[in-house]
Amino acid sequence: MTGEERATPRWLDLIWLLFLGSLALLPPVREVHKQIILLFIGAFQFLESPFIRRVPREGPLLSVVIKIVLATILMIHTSDVGINSSYYPIYYLPVTTAAMYFGPIGTLIWTALSSAAYCSYLIPALKQFELTPEGRGELMLHIVFFFLVAMIVNRFVMEYRGQSQRYQLLAENLSETNRVLKKTQDEARRAERLAALGQLAAGLAHEIRNPLGVIKGSAEILNQKLGAADALAKELSSYIYTEVNRLSALVSRFMDFARPSQLELRPQQLPALIERSLKSLAEQGVTNGIDIQRDYSPDLPAAMVDEELCEQVFNNLVLNACQAMGEKGGTLILRIRTDGGEERRGVVVEIEDTGPGIPPEMKEQIFNPFVTTKKSGVGLGLAIVTKIVDAHGGTVRVTSEPGHGACFQIVFPQVQPEMEADVH
């Protein structure tokens, strides 16, 4: 049995009130007990829906019980006694209520209880009168109609509920499809922007790199020729040399972003790769003051990745996380697990920090080139991460609440089962 919210139109209550009003006009009209009980039944019928909304779990059961009790009181406390009582249809009220709120089994049980209550009012009369075969036949006919009406109403209500659930499921599927479609369109637009910017960056980087080489070589010659005789020339040539190296590093990042990813895919264990990145960053002092927590699932499958590019992804994300937490330090949480889907098609890596998080207005653009939350930086790190992960056929996304850090989740394709045996 179930306490689902009633799936009937409000006008049905008005029909029941008209039905009760017609019973009130049947003789004996001036019997006070009858009119009071009918008034109570009508008031409860009208207030039933709000009552069940307030107590959705016990409400349907209480509603049927109250109607059975009121119907039985009406039958007992009226002078019209016998098989031909004009008030026996009042039991259709609890019968149809049970059919609307409960399943087929519940409907049968409550109809049987309503029929038993209907027969109970005859007990006092049987002490004085004998129930004739015709009377028994008519009594059974009434009871059969109780069950017939109950099952017909329950069938219509169950079909209505099933149809409503199908429509709701269809609406949810359409909503999910639209969400996936929008996400795919956003990713396609982002890929187009990345491709266009990549071509632009490649051209600019190539044009900038050649003059930088000339400037760097000239600075070295000036330092050699004039360094010993002129301290100012030596200092200025040193500045030029340093800044040229910085620009060269920046141009290299542009080239990394612009260069098509040439993948050398091999089965790799991702915990080993991320530990290698952590070791490299620790040697540079990046992880100083950071509490690193690891949560690697046991028996992880190998992922099909390019070892060098995958390390670059981890380096960028861990570096960003450590820089986001700043000098105060914090906690870096690393999780690696299999994809939660039934087919386990991917290996999921989550890199979470306890920094200030990402502003909501920047979450959609955070993977675009030249977008950064840092005061210094070009904004290519996450764009390169996205480019590499996309080239692997994986996905990357971020969840963040301002003031509660950020969590980057990457899904890499896992090795097919027939290849995994060779890895281990």
KEKELUM-527665 format. One record per residue (C-alpha): x, y, z; residue in three letters; chain. Coordinates in steps of 0.5 Angstrom, whole numbers. Example, Ala and Ser with C-alpha at 12.3 -4.5 7.8 and 13.67 -1.06 7.14 Angstrom:
BEGIN
<rec x="25" y="-9" z="16" rest="ALA" kette="A"/>
<rec x="27" y="-2" z="14" rest="SER" kette="A"/>
END
This chain:
BEGIN
<rec x="0" y="0" z="0" rest="MET" kette="A"/>
<rec x="2" y="7" z="-1" rest="THR" kette="A"/>
<rec x="1" y="14" z="1" rest="GLY" kette="A"/>
<rec x="2" y="18" z="-6" rest="GLU" kette="A"/>
<rec x="-1" y="24" z="-6" rest="GLU" kette="A"/>
<rec x="-8" y="24" z="-9" rest="ARG" kette="A"/>
<rec x="-8" y="24" z="-17" rest="ALA" kette="A"/>
<rec x="-16" y="26" z="-18" rest="THR" kette="A"/>
<rec x="-19" y="33" z="-20" rest="PRO" kette="A"/>
<rec x="-22" y="38" z="-15" rest="ARG" kette="A"/>
<rec x="-29" y="37" z="-18" rest="TRP" kette="A"/>
<rec x="-29" y="30" z="-16" rest="LEU" kette="A"/>
<rec x="-30" y="33" z="-9" rest="ASP" kette="A"/>
<rec x="-36" y="37" z="-11" rest="LEU" kette="A"/>
<rec x="-39" y="31" z="-14" rest="ILE" kette="A"/>
<rec x="-39" y="27" z="-7" rest="TRP" kette="A"/>
<rec x="-42" y="33" z="-4" rest="LEU" kette="A"/>
<rec x="-48" y="33" z="-9" rest="LEU" kette="A"/>
<rec x="-48" y="25" z="-7" rest="PHE" kette="A"/>
<rec x="-48" y="27" z="0" rest="LEU" kette="A"/>
<rec x="-53" y="32" z="-1" rest="GLY" kette="A"/>
<rec x="-58" y="28" z="-4" rest="SER" kette="A"/>
<rec x="-58" y="23" z="1" rest="LEU" kette="A"/>
<rec x="-59" y="28" z="6" rest="ALA" kette="A"/>
<rec x="-66" y="29" z="2" rest="LEU" kette="A"/>
<rec x="-68" y="22" z="3" rest="LEU" kette="A"/>
<rec x="-73" y="20" z="8" rest="PRO" kette="A"/>
<rec x="-73" y="21" z="14" rest="PRO" kette="A"/>
<rec x="-71" y="28" z="12" rest="VAL" kette="A"/>
<rec x="-72" y="31" z="20" rest="ARG" kette="A"/>
<rec x="-68" y="26" z="23" rest="GLU" kette="A"/>
<rec x="-62" y="30" z="26" rest="VAL" kette="A"/>
<rec x="-57" y="24" z="27" rest="HIS" kette="A"/>
<rec x="-57" y="23" z="20" rest="LYS" kette="A"/>
<rec x="-56" y="30" z="18" rest="GLN" kette="A"/>
<rec x="-51" y="31" z="23" rest="ILE" kette="A"/>
<rec x="-47" y="25" z="21" rest="ILE" kette="A"/>
<rec x="-48" y="27" z="13" rest="LEU" kette="A"/>
<rec x="-45" y="34" z="15" rest="LEU" kette="A"/>
<rec x="-39" y="31" z="18" rest="PHE" kette="A"/>
<rec x="-38" y="26" z="12" rest="ILE" kette="A"/>
<rec x="-38" y="32" z="7" rest="GLY" kette="A"/>
<rec x="-34" y="37" z="11" rest="ALA" kette="A"/>
<rec x="-29" y="31" z="12" rest="PHE" kette="A"/>
<rec x="-29" y="30" z="4" rest="GLN" kette="A"/>
<rec x="-28" y="37" z="3" rest="PHE" kette="A"/>
<rec x="-22" y="38" z="8" rest="LEU" kette="A"/>
<rec x="-19" y="31" z="6" rest="GLU" kette="A"/>
<rec x="-14" y="33" z="1" rest="SER" kette="A"/>
<rec x="-11" y="39" z="5" rest="PRO" kette="A"/>
<rec x="-11" y="34" z="11" rest="PHE" kette="A"/>
<rec x="-7" y="28" z="7" rest="ILE" kette="A"/>
<rec x="-2" y="34" z="4" rest="ARG" kette="A"/>
<rec x="0" y="35" z="12" rest="ARG" kette="A"/>
<rec x="1" y="28" z="13" rest="VAL" kette="A"/>
<rec x="2" y="24" z="7" rest="PRO" kette="A"/>
<rec x="4" y="18" z="10" rest="ARG" kette="A"/>
<rec x="-1" y="16" z="15" rest="GLU" kette="A"/>
<rec x="-6" y="21" z="12" rest="GLY" kette="A"/>
<rec x="-10" y="16" z="7" rest="PRO" kette="A"/>
<rec x="-10" y="10" z="12" rest="LEU" kette="A"/>
<rec x="-13" y="15" z="17" rest="LEU" kette="A"/>
<rec x="-18" y="18" z="11" rest="SER" kette="A"/>
<rec x="-21" y="11" z="10" rest="VAL" kette="A"/>
<rec x="-22" y="9" z="17" rest="VAL" kette="A"/>
<rec x="-25" y="15" z="19" rest="ILE" kette="A"/>
<rec x="-30" y="15" z="13" rest="LYS" kette="A"/>
<rec x="-32" y="7" z="15" rest="ILE" kette="A"/>
<rec x="-33" y="9" z="22" rest="VAL" kette="A"/>
<rec x="-38" y="15" z="20" rest="LEU" kette="A"/>
<rec x="-41" y="11" z="15" rest="ALA" kette="A"/>
<rec x="-42" y="5" z="20" rest="THR" kette="A"/>
<rec x="-45" y="10" z="25" rest="ILE" kette="A"/>
<rec x="-50" y="13" z="20" rest="LEU" kette="A"/>
<rec x="-53" y="6" z="18" rest="MET" kette="A"/>
<rec x="-53" y="4" z="25" rest="ILE" kette="A"/>
<rec x="-56" y="11" z="28" rest="HIS" kette="A"/>
<rec x="-62" y="12" z="23" rest="THR" kette="A"/>
<rec x="-69" y="9" z="23" rest="SER" kette="A"/>
<rec x="-68" y="6" z="16" rest="ASP" kette="A"/>
<rec x="-66" y="-1" z="17" rest="VAL" kette="A"/>
<rec x="-65" y="-7" z="13" rest="GLY" kette="A"/>
<rec x="-63" y="-10" z="7" rest="ILE" kette="A"/>
<rec x="-66" y="-4" z="3" rest="ASN" kette="A"/>
<rec x="-63" y="1" z="7" rest="SER" kette="A"/>
<rec x="-63" y="8" z="3" rest="SER" kette="A"/>
<rec x="-56" y="9" z="6" rest="TYR" kette="A"/>
<rec x="-52" y="3" z="4" rest="TYR" kette="A"/>
<rec x="-48" y="7" z="-2" rest="PRO" kette="A"/>
<rec x="-45" y="11" z="3" rest="ILE" kette="A"/>
<rec x="-40" y="6" z="3" rest="TYR" kette="A"/>
<rec x="-38" y="7" z="-4" rest="TYR" kette="A"/>
<rec x="-34" y="13" z="-1" rest="LEU" kette="A"/>
<rec x="-29" y="9" z="3" rest="PRO" kette="A"/>
<rec x="-28" y="4" z="-2" rest="VAL" kette="A"/>
<rec x="-27" y="9" z="-8" rest="THR" kette="A"/>
<rec x="-22" y="13" z="-3" rest="THR" kette="A"/>
<rec x="-18" y="7" z="-2" rest="ALA" kette="A"/>
<rec x="-18" y="5" z="-9" rest="ALA" kette="A"/>
<rec x="-15" y="12" z="-11" rest="MET" kette="A"/>
<rec x="-10" y="12" z="-6" rest="TYR" kette="A"/>
<rec x="-7" y="5" z="-5" rest="PHE" kette="A"/>
<rec x="-5" y="-1" z="-10" rest="GLY" kette="A"/>
<rec x="-10" y="-7" z="-12" rest="PRO" kette="A"/>
<rec x="-8" y="-11" z="-6" rest="ILE" kette="A"/>
<rec x="-9" y="-5" z="-1" rest="GLY" kette="A"/>
<rec x="-16" y="-3" z="-5" rest="THR" kette="A"/>
<rec x="-18" y="-11" z="-4" rest="LEU" kette="A"/>
<rec x="-17" y="-11" z="3" rest="ILE" kette="A"/>
<rec x="-20" y="-4" z="5" rest="TRP" kette="A"/>
<rec x="-26" y="-6" z="1" rest="THR" kette="A"/>
<rec x="-27" y="-12" z="5" rest="ALA" kette="A"/>
<rec x="-26" y="-8" z="11" rest="LEU" kette="A"/>
<rec x="-32" y="-4" z="8" rest="SER" kette="A"/>
<rec x="-36" y="-9" z="6" rest="SER" kette="A"/>
<rec x="-35" y="-12" z="13" rest="ALA" kette="A"/>
<rec x="-37" y="-6" z="17" rest="ALA" kette="A"/>
<rec x="-43" y="-5" z="12" rest="TYR" kette="A"/>
<rec x="-46" y="-12" z="14" rest="CYS" kette="A"/>
<rec x="-44" y="-11" z="21" rest="SER" kette="A"/>
<rec x="-50" y="-6" z="22" rest="TYR" kette="A"/>
<rec x="-55" y="-12" z="21" rest="LEU" kette="A"/>
<rec x="-53" y="-16" z="27" rest="ILE" kette="A"/>
<rec x="-58" y="-12" z="31" rest="PRO" kette="A"/>
<rec x="-63" y="-13" z="26" rest="ALA" kette="A"/>
<rec x="-62" y="-21" z="26" rest="LEU" kette="A"/>
<rec x="-64" y="-22" z="33" rest="LYS" kette="A"/>
<rec x="-71" y="-20" z="31" rest="GLN" kette="A"/>
<rec x="-71" y="-22" z="24" rest="PHE" kette="A"/>
<rec x="-69" y="-27" z="19" rest="GLU" kette="A"/>
<rec x="-65" y="-26" z="13" rest="LEU" kette="A"/>
<rec x="-69" y="-29" z="7" rest="THR" kette="A"/>
<rec x="-65" y="-32" z="1" rest="PRO" kette="A"/>
<rec x="-67" y="-26" z="-3" rest="GLU" kette="A"/>
<rec x="-64" y="-22" z="2" rest="GLY" kette="A"/>
<rec x="-58" y="-25" z="2" rest="ARG" kette="A"/>
<rec x="-57" y="-25" z="-5" rest="GLY" kette="A"/>
<rec x="-59" y="-17" z="-5" rest="GLU" kette="A"/>
<rec x="-53" y="-17" z="0" rest="LEU" kette="A"/>
<rec x="-48" y="-20" z="-4" rest="MET" kette="A"/>
<rec x="-50" y="-16" z="-10" rest="LEU" kette="A"/>
<rec x="-49" y="-10" z="-6" rest="HIS" kette="A"/>
<rec x="-42" y="-13" z="-4" rest="ILE" kette="A"/>
<rec x="-40" y="-15" z="-11" rest="VAL" kette="A"/>
<rec x="-41" y="-8" z="-13" rest="PHE" kette="A"/>
<rec x="-37" y="-5" z="-8" rest="PHE" kette="A"/>
<rec x="-31" y="-9" z="-10" rest="PHE" kette="A"/>
<rec x="-33" y="-8" z="-18" rest="LEU" kette="A"/>
<rec x="-33" y="-1" z="-17" rest="VAL" kette="A"/>
<rec x="-27" y="-1" z="-13" rest="ALA" kette="A"/>
<rec x="-23" y="-5" z="-18" rest="MET" kette="A"/>
<rec x="-25" y="0" z="-24" rest="ILE" kette="A"/>
<rec x="-23" y="6" z="-20" rest="VAL" kette="A"/>
<rec x="-17" y="3" z="-18" rest="ASN" kette="A"/>
<rec x="-15" y="1" z="-25" rest="ARG" kette="A"/>
<rec x="-16" y="8" z="-28" rest="PHE" kette="A"/>
<rec x="-12" y="11" z="-22" rest="VAL" kette="A"/>
<rec x="-7" y="7" z="-23" rest="MET" kette="A"/>
<rec x="-7" y="8" z="-31" rest="GLU" kette="A"/>
<rec x="-7" y="15" z="-29" rest="TYR" kette="A"/>
<rec x="-1" y="15" z="-24" rest="ARG" kette="A"/>
<rec x="3" y="11" z="-29" rest="GLY" kette="A"/>
<rec x="2" y="16" z="-35" rest="GLN" kette="A"/>
<rec x="4" y="21" z="-30" rest="SER" kette="A"/>
<rec x="10" y="18" z="-28" rest="GLN" kette="A"/>
<rec x="12" y="16" z="-36" rest="ARG" kette="A"/>
<rec x="11" y="24" z="-37" rest="TYR" kette="A"/>
<rec x="15" y="26" z="-31" rest="GLN" kette="A"/>
<rec x="21" y="21" z="-33" rest="LEU" kette="A"/>
<rec x="20" y="23" z="-41" rest="LEU" kette="A"/>
<rec x="21" y="31" z="-38" rest="ALA" kette="A"/>
<rec x="27" y="29" z="-34" rest="GLU" kette="A"/>
<rec x="30" y="25" z="-40" rest="ASN" kette="A"/>
<rec x="29" y="31" z="-44" rest="LEU" kette="A"/>
<rec x="32" y="36" z="-39" rest="SER" kette="A"/>
<rec x="38" y="31" z="-38" rest="GLU" kette="A"/>
<rec x="39" y="31" z="-46" rest="THR" kette="A"/>
<rec x="38" y="38" z="-47" rest="ASN" kette="A"/>
<rec x="43" y="39" z="-41" rest="ARG" kette="A"/>
<rec x="48" y="34" z="-45" rest="VAL" kette="A"/>
<rec x="47" y="38" z="-51" rest="LEU" kette="A"/>
<rec x="48" y="45" z="-48" rest="LYS" kette="A"/>
<rec x="55" y="42" z="-45" rest="LYS" kette="A"/>
<rec x="57" y="39" z="-52" rest="THR" kette="A"/>
<rec x="56" y="45" z="-55" rest="GLN" kette="A"/>
<rec x="60" y="49" z="-50" rest="ASP" kette="A"/>
<rec x="65" y="44" z="-51" rest="GLU" kette="A"/>
<rec x="65" y="45" z="-59" rest="ALA" kette="A"/>
<rec x="65" y="52" z="-58" rest="ARG" kette="A"/>
<rec x="71" y="52" z="-53" rest="ARG" kette="A"/>
<rec x="75" y="47" z="-58" rest="ALA" kette="A"/>
<rec x="74" y="52" z="-64" rest="GLU" kette="A"/>
<rec x="76" y="58" z="-60" rest="ARG" kette="A"/>
<rec x="82" y="54" z="-57" rest="LEU" kette="A"/>
<rec x="84" y="52" z="-65" rest="ALA" kette="A"/>
<rec x="83" y="59" z="-67" rest="ALA" kette="A"/>
<rec x="87" y="62" z="-61" rest="LEU" kette="A"/>
<rec x="92" y="56" z="-62" rest="GLY" kette="A"/>
<rec x="94" y="58" z="-69" rest="GLN" kette="A"/>
<rec x="94" y="65" z="-67" rest="LEU" kette="A"/>
<rec x="99" y="63" z="-61" rest="ALA" kette="A"/>
<rec x="103" y="59" z="-66" rest="ALA" kette="A"/>
<rec x="104" y="65" z="-71" rest="GLY" kette="A"/>
<rec x="106" y="70" z="-66" rest="LEU" kette="A"/>
<rec x="111" y="65" z="-62" rest="ALA" kette="A"/>
<rec x="114" y="64" z="-68" rest="HIS" kette="A"/>
<rec x="115" y="71" z="-70" rest="GLU" kette="A"/>
<rec x="117" y="73" z="-63" rest="ILE" kette="A"/>
<rec x="122" y="67" z="-62" rest="ARG" kette="A"/>
<rec x="127" y="69" z="-67" rest="ASN" kette="A"/>
<rec x="128" y="77" z="-65" rest="PRO" kette="A"/>
<rec x="129" y="74" z="-58" rest="LEU" kette="A"/>
<rec x="134" y="70" z="-60" rest="GLY" kette="A"/>
<rec x="138" y="76" z="-63" rest="VAL" kette="A"/>
<rec x="137" y="80" z="-57" rest="ILE" kette="A"/>
<rec x="139" y="75" z="-52" rest="LYS" kette="A"/>
<rec x="145" y="74" z="-57" rest="GLY" kette="A"/>
<rec x="147" y="81" z="-57" rest="SER" kette="A"/>
<rec x="146" y="82" z="-49" rest="ALA" kette="A"/>
<rec x="151" y="76" z="-48" rest="GLU" kette="A"/>
<rec x="156" y="80" z="-53" rest="ILE" kette="A"/>
<rec x="155" y="87" z="-50" rest="LEU" kette="A"/>
<rec x="156" y="83" z="-43" rest="ASN" kette="A"/>
<rec x="163" y="80" z="-46" rest="GLN" kette="A"/>
<rec x="165" y="86" z="-49" rest="LYS" kette="A"/>
<rec x="163" y="92" z="-44" rest="LEU" kette="A"/>
<rec x="162" y="88" z="-38" rest="GLY" kette="A"/>
<rec x="169" y="89" z="-35" rest="ALA" kette="A"/>
<rec x="170" y="96" z="-37" rest="ALA" kette="A"/>
<rec x="163" y="99" z="-35" rest="ASP" kette="A"/>
<rec x="159" y="96" z="-29" rest="ALA" kette="A"/>
<rec x="153" y="100" z="-32" rest="LEU" kette="A"/>
<rec x="153" y="96" z="-38" rest="ALA" kette="A"/>
<rec x="154" y="90" z="-35" rest="LYS" kette="A"/>
<rec x="148" y="91" z="-30" rest="GLU" kette="A"/>
<rec x="144" y="93" z="-36" rest="LEU" kette="A"/>
<rec x="146" y="87" z="-40" rest="SER" kette="A"/>
<rec x="144" y="82" z="-35" rest="SER" kette="A"/>
<rec x="137" y="85" z="-34" rest="TYR" kette="A"/>
<rec x="136" y="84" z="-42" rest="ILE" kette="A"/>
<rec x="139" y="77" z="-41" rest="TYR" kette="A"/>
<rec x="134" y="76" z="-35" rest="THR" kette="A"/>
<rec x="128" y="79" z="-38" rest="GLU" kette="A"/>
<rec x="129" y="75" z="-45" rest="VAL" kette="A"/>
<rec x="129" y="68" z="-41" rest="ASN" kette="A"/>
<rec x="123" y="70" z="-38" rest="ARG" kette="A"/>
<rec x="120" y="72" z="-45" rest="LEU" kette="A"/>
<rec x="123" y="66" z="-48" rest="SER" kette="A"/>
<rec x="119" y="61" z="-43" rest="ALA" kette="A"/>
<rec x="113" y="65" z="-44" rest="LEU" kette="A"/>
<rec x="113" y="64" z="-51" rest="VAL" kette="A"/>
<rec x="115" y="56" z="-50" rest="SER" kette="A"/>
<rec x="108" y="56" z="-46" rest="ARG" kette="A"/>
<rec x="105" y="59" z="-52" rest="PHE" kette="A"/>
<rec x="108" y="54" z="-57" rest="MET" kette="A"/>
<rec x="106" y="48" z="-52" rest="ASP" kette="A"/>
<rec x="99" y="51" z="-52" rest="PHE" kette="A"/>
<rec x="99" y="52" z="-60" rest="ALA" kette="A"/>
<rec x="103" y="45" z="-62" rest="ARG" kette="A"/>
<rec x="98" y="39" z="-64" rest="PRO" kette="A"/>
<rec x="99" y="34" z="-58" rest="SER" kette="A"/>
<rec x="103" y="28" z="-61" rest="GLN" kette="A"/>
<rec x="100" y="23" z="-56" rest="LEU" kette="A"/>
<rec x="105" y="17" z="-55" rest="GLU" kette="A"/>
<rec x="99" y="13" z="-51" rest="LEU" kette="A"/>
<rec x="101" y="7" z="-46" rest="ARG" kette="A"/>
<rec x="98" y="4" z="-40" rest="PRO" kette="A"/>
<rec x="100" y="8" z="-34" rest="GLN" kette="A"/>
<rec x="99" y="7" z="-27" rest="GLN" kette="A"/>
<rec x="96" y="14" z="-25" rest="LEU" kette="A"/>
<rec x="98" y="14" z="-18" rest="PRO" kette="A"/>
<rec x="106" y="13" z="-20" rest="ALA" kette="A"/>
<rec x="105" y="19" z="-25" rest="LEU" kette="A"/>
<rec x="102" y="24" z="-20" rest="ILE" kette="A"/>
<rec x="107" y="22" z="-14" rest="GLU" kette="A"/>
<rec x="113" y="23" z="-19" rest="ARG" kette="A"/>
<rec x="110" y="30" z="-20" rest="SER" kette="A"/>
<rec x="109" y="31" z="-13" rest="LEU" kette="A"/>
<rec x="117" y="30" z="-12" rest="LYS" kette="A"/>
<rec x="119" y="34" z="-18" rest="SER" kette="A"/>
<rec x="115" y="40" z="-15" rest="LEU" kette="A"/>
<rec x="117" y="38" z="-8" rest="ALA" kette="A"/>
<rec x="124" y="39" z="-10" rest="GLU" kette="A"/>
<rec x="122" y="46" z="-12" rest="GLN" kette="A"/>
<rec x="119" y="48" z="-6" rest="GLY" kette="A"/>
<rec x="112" y="49" z="-8" rest="VAL" kette="A"/>
<rec x="109" y="44" z="-3" rest="THR" kette="A"/>
<rec x="112" y="47" z="3" rest="ASN" kette="A"/>
<rec x="107" y="48" z="8" rest="GLY" kette="A"/>
<rec x="102" y="44" z="5" rest="ILE" kette="A"/>
<rec x="99" y="38" z="8" rest="ASP" kette="A"/>
<rec x="98" y="33" z="2" rest="ILE" kette="A"/>
<rec x="93" y="27" z="3" rest="GLN" kette="A"/>
<rec x="92" y="21" z="-1" rest="ARG" kette="A"/>
<rec x="86" y="17" z="-3" rest="ASP" kette="A"/>
<rec x="88" y="12" z="-8" rest="TYR" kette="A"/>
<rec x="83" y="6" z="-9" rest="SER" kette="A"/>
<rec x="86" y="-1" z="-9" rest="PRO" kette="A"/>
<rec x="87" y="-5" z="-15" rest="ASP" kette="A"/>
<rec x="86" y="1" z="-20" rest="LEU" kette="A"/>
<rec x="86" y="-1" z="-27" rest="PRO" kette="A"/>
<rec x="91" y="2" z="-32" rest="ALA" kette="A"/>
<rec x="90" y="9" z="-36" rest="ALA" kette="A"/>
<rec x="92" y="9" z="-43" rest="MET" kette="A"/>
<rec x="95" y="16" z="-43" rest="VAL" kette="A"/>
<rec x="102" y="20" z="-45" rest="ASP" kette="A"/>
<rec x="106" y="19" z="-40" rest="GLU" kette="A"/>
<rec x="110" y="26" z="-41" rest="GLU" kette="A"/>
<rec x="103" y="30" z="-42" rest="LEU" kette="A"/>
<rec x="100" y="27" z="-37" rest="CYS" kette="A"/>
<rec x="105" y="29" z="-32" rest="GLU" kette="A"/>
<rec x="105" y="36" z="-35" rest="GLN" kette="A"/>
<rec x="97" y="36" z="-33" rest="VAL" kette="A"/>
<rec x="99" y="34" z="-26" rest="PHE" kette="A"/>
<rec x="104" y="39" z="-25" rest="ASN" kette="A"/>
<rec x="100" y="45" z="-27" rest="ASN" kette="A"/>
<rec x="94" y="43" z="-23" rest="LEU" kette="A"/>
<rec x="98" y="41" z="-17" rest="VAL" kette="A"/>
<rec x="102" y="48" z="-18" rest="LEU" kette="A"/>
<rec x="95" y="52" z="-19" rest="ASN" kette="A"/>
<rec x="93" y="49" z="-12" rest="ALA" kette="A"/>
<rec x="99" y="50" z="-8" rest="CYS" kette="A"/>
<rec x="99" y="57" z="-11" rest="GLN" kette="A"/>
<rec x="92" y="58" z="-9" rest="ALA" kette="A"/>
<rec x="93" y="56" z="-2" rest="MET" kette="A"/>
<rec x="99" y="61" z="-2" rest="GLY" kette="A"/>
<rec x="104" y="62" z="4" rest="GLU" kette="A"/>
<rec x="99" y="60" z="9" rest="LYS" kette="A"/>
<rec x="99" y="53" z="7" rest="GLY" kette="A"/>
<rec x="93" y="48" z="7" rest="GLY" kette="A"/>
<rec x="91" y="41" z="5" rest="THR" kette="A"/>
<rec x="92" y="38" z="-2" rest="LEU" kette="A"/>
<rec x="87" y="32" z="-3" rest="ILE" kette="A"/>
<rec x="89" y="27" z="-8" rest="LEU" kette="A"/>
<rec x="84" y="22" z="-10" rest="ARG" kette="A"/>
<rec x="84" y="17" z="-15" rest="ILE" kette="A"/>
<rec x="79" y="12" z="-17" rest="ARG" kette="A"/>
<rec x="75" y="8" z="-22" rest="THR" kette="A"/>
<rec x="69" y="11" z="-26" rest="ASP" kette="A"/>
<rec x="63" y="10" z="-22" rest="GLY" kette="A"/>
<rec x="59" y="8" z="-28" rest="GLY" kette="A"/>
<rec x="57" y="0" z="-29" rest="GLU" kette="A"/>
<rec x="62" y="-1" z="-35" rest="GLU" kette="A"/>
<rec x="68" y="3" z="-31" rest="ARG" kette="A"/>
<rec x="71" y="6" z="-37" rest="ARG" kette="A"/>
<rec x="75" y="11" z="-34" rest="GLY" kette="A"/>
<rec x="80" y="13" z="-28" rest="VAL" kette="A"/>
<rec x="78" y="19" z="-24" rest="VAL" kette="A"/>
<rec x="83" y="24" z="-21" rest="VAL" kette="A"/>
<rec x="81" y="29" z="-17" rest="GLU" kette="A"/>
<rec x="86" y="35" z="-14" rest="ILE" kette="A"/>
<rec x="82" y="39" z="-9" rest="GLU" kette="A"/>
<rec x="85" y="45" z="-5" rest="ASP" kette="A"/>
<rec x="83" y="49" z="1" rest="THR" kette="A"/>
<rec x="84" y="55" z="-2" rest="GLY" kette="A"/>
<rec x="79" y="61" z="-3" rest="PRO" kette="A"/>
<rec x="76" y="58" z="-9" rest="GLY" kette="A"/>
<rec x="74" y="60" z="-16" rest="ILE" kette="A"/>
<rec x="69" y="66" z="-17" rest="PRO" kette="A"/>
<rec x="62" y="63" z="-19" rest="PRO" kette="A"/>
<rec x="62" y="68" z="-25" rest="GLU" kette="A"/>
<rec x="69" y="65" z="-27" rest="MET" kette="A"/>
<rec x="67" y="58" z="-27" rest="LYS" kette="A"/>
<rec x="65" y="57" z="-34" rest="GLU" kette="A"/>
<rec x="71" y="61" z="-37" rest="GLN" kette="A"/>
<rec x="76" y="58" z="-33" rest="ILE" kette="A"/>
<rec x="79" y="53" z="-38" rest="PHE" kette="A"/>
<rec x="79" y="59" z="-43" rest="ASN" kette="A"/>
<rec x="86" y="61" z="-45" rest="PRO" kette="A"/>
<rec x="88" y="68" z="-42" rest="PHE" kette="A"/>
<rec x="83" y="67" z="-36" rest="VAL" kette="A"/>
<rec x="87" y="67" z="-29" rest="THR" kette="A"/>
<rec x="85" y="68" z="-22" rest="THR" kette="A"/>
<rec x="92" y="70" z="-20" rest="LYS" kette="A"/>
<rec x="95" y="77" z="-20" rest="LYS" kette="A"/>
<rec x="101" y="74" z="-24" rest="SER" kette="A"/>
<rec x="100" y="69" z="-30" rest="GLY" kette="A"/>
<rec x="98" y="69" z="-37" rest="VAL" kette="A"/>
<rec x="92" y="64" z="-36" rest="GLY" kette="A"/>
<rec x="95" y="58" z="-41" rest="LEU" kette="A"/>
<rec x="96" y="53" z="-35" rest="GLY" kette="A"/>
<rec x="89" y="50" z="-35" rest="LEU" kette="A"/>
<rec x="88" y="51" z="-43" rest="ALA" kette="A"/>
<rec x="94" y="47" z="-44" rest="ILE" kette="A"/>
<rec x="91" y="42" z="-39" rest="VAL" kette="A"/>
<rec x="84" y="42" z="-42" rest="THR" kette="A"/>
<rec x="88" y="41" z="-49" rest="LYS" kette="A"/>
<rec x="92" y="35" z="-47" rest="ILE" kette="A"/>
<rec x="86" y="32" z="-43" rest="VAL" kette="A"/>
<rec x="81" y="33" z="-49" rest="ASP" kette="A"/>
<rec x="87" y="30" z="-54" rest="ALA" kette="A"/>
<rec x="86" y="23" z="-49" rest="HIS" kette="A"/>
<rec x="79" y="23" z="-50" rest="GLY" kette="A"/>
<rec x="78" y="25" z="-43" rest="GLY" kette="A"/>
<rec x="74" y="30" z="-39" rest="THR" kette="A"/>
<rec x="76" y="35" z="-34" rest="VAL" kette="A"/>
<rec x="71" y="40" z="-30" rest="ARG" kette="A"/>
<rec x="72" y="44" z="-24" rest="VAL" kette="A"/>
<rec x="67" y="44" z="-17" rest="THR" kette="A"/>
<rec x="68" y="50" z="-13" rest="SER" kette="A"/>
<rec x="65" y="54" z="-7" rest="GLU" kette="A"/>
<rec x="68" y="61" z="-6" rest="PRO" kette="A"/>
<rec x="72" y="61" z="1" rest="GLY" kette="A"/>
<rec x="72" y="53" z="1" rest="HIS" kette="A"/>
<rec x="77" y="51" z="-5" rest="GLY" kette="A"/>
<rec x="76" y="48" z="-11" rest="ALA" kette="A"/>
<rec x="76" y="41" z="-14" rest="CYS" kette="A"/>
<rec x="79" y="39" z="-21" rest="PHE" kette="A"/>
<rec x="76" y="32" z="-23" rest="GLN" kette="A"/>
<rec x="80" y="29" z="-29" rest="ILE" kette="A"/>
<rec x="77" y="23" z="-33" rest="VAL" kette="A"/>
<rec x="82" y="19" z="-37" rest="PHE" kette="A"/>
<rec x="80" y="13" z="-41" rest="PRO" kette="A"/>
<rec x="82" y="6" z="-38" rest="GLN" kette="A"/>
<rec x="86" y="0" z="-41" rest="VAL" kette="A"/>
<rec x="81" y="-5" z="-44" rest="GLN" kette="A"/>
<rec x="81" y="-11" z="-40" rest="PRO" kette="A"/>
<rec x="85" y="-15" z="-45" rest="GLU" kette="A"/>
<rec x="91" y="-10" z="-45" rest="MET" kette="A"/>
<rec x="91" y="-9" z="-37" rest="GLU" kette="A"/>
<rec x="93" y="-16" z="-36" rest="ALA" kette="A"/>
<rec x="100" y="-15" z="-40" rest="ASP" kette="A"/>
<rec x="101" y="-8" z="-36" rest="VAL" kette="A"/>
<rec x="100" y="-12" z="-29" rest="HIS" kette="A"/>
END
